[in-house]
Amino acid sequence: MKLILIAALAGVLAAPLGGTASAEITTYPVKEQKLTASPLYKTGPLPSTTCAEKPVKRNDRKKARAYFDAVIDCLETTWEQHLTTAGLPYEKVKVRHMTRIPKKYCGMDIGKEDSQAWYCSDNGTIAVQMGREWLSEPDDLWLFDMASYVYAYHVQELVEIGPAFEKLPYGKKAELQEQIRRSTLQANCLAAAFLKSVWPLEGRTAKDWNHLVDLLDSVGEKESYGKPATIRHWVKRGFSTADPGSCNTWSVPHTKVA
């Protein structure tokens, strides 16, 4: 079972520790080919498409949910075409909007955060809880990026990166945290690659993109998500190419995922 906590408070990301404890300690670079040599990296840039953002208003949960779902639809269009053209597995993700995600959803302890989204690989479902933190400023690109980010875990699952990460052995806690950073930084990169594939969004400018990058600087738990400079590196890398091949965080040295 794998359950990734995608987002908690606005500007704060957190994830339960994943992986399998083992007496064997994985050395770096990672040697698991499902991670370092995934066929995803050879598929080329994502197809250029358009994605129309739905209108949102402050503190309007209904509109925010519709916005999120519309972005998911765009993600499905892009990734279905990309993966099937490359001969890779594809399956639609399911989305459930909840006023409060149950504490034991998907077998995990759900926190009390106001706004959060979880991806559960057991049923290929994204559970979304829109609270005041996300609804207070819904017109920036945060919700767009959040949908793209959580969907990236679905992509990882489809191409066997997710299961391989879950089974990757580790020794000390620091090693596990590095593995988690490699996974989350890849998700950030894939999200940015998708954004580039639909850029420019109607009415958006470079100012909106730069603001989003600034927002990502506020991500918490650097041990699990990386330093702001590291997150910026991978986000900008994905956005510059729109190519999943630019998002291979599993083959780079420690310093690139610090």
Secondary structure, DSSP 4 states (H G I P E B T S, - for coil): --EEEEE-STT-------SEE-SSPPPSS---HHHHS-GGGGS-SPPP---PPPP--TT-HHHHHHHHHHHHHHHHHHHHHHHHHTT------EEEE-SS--TTGGGS-----SSEEEEETTTTEEEEE--HHHHSSTTSSHHHHHHHHHHHHHHHHHTTHHHHHHH-EESSHHHHHHHHHHHHHHHHHHHHHHHHHTPSPTT--HHHHHHHHHHHTT---HHHH--HHHHHHHHHHHHHH--GGGG-TTSS-GGGG-
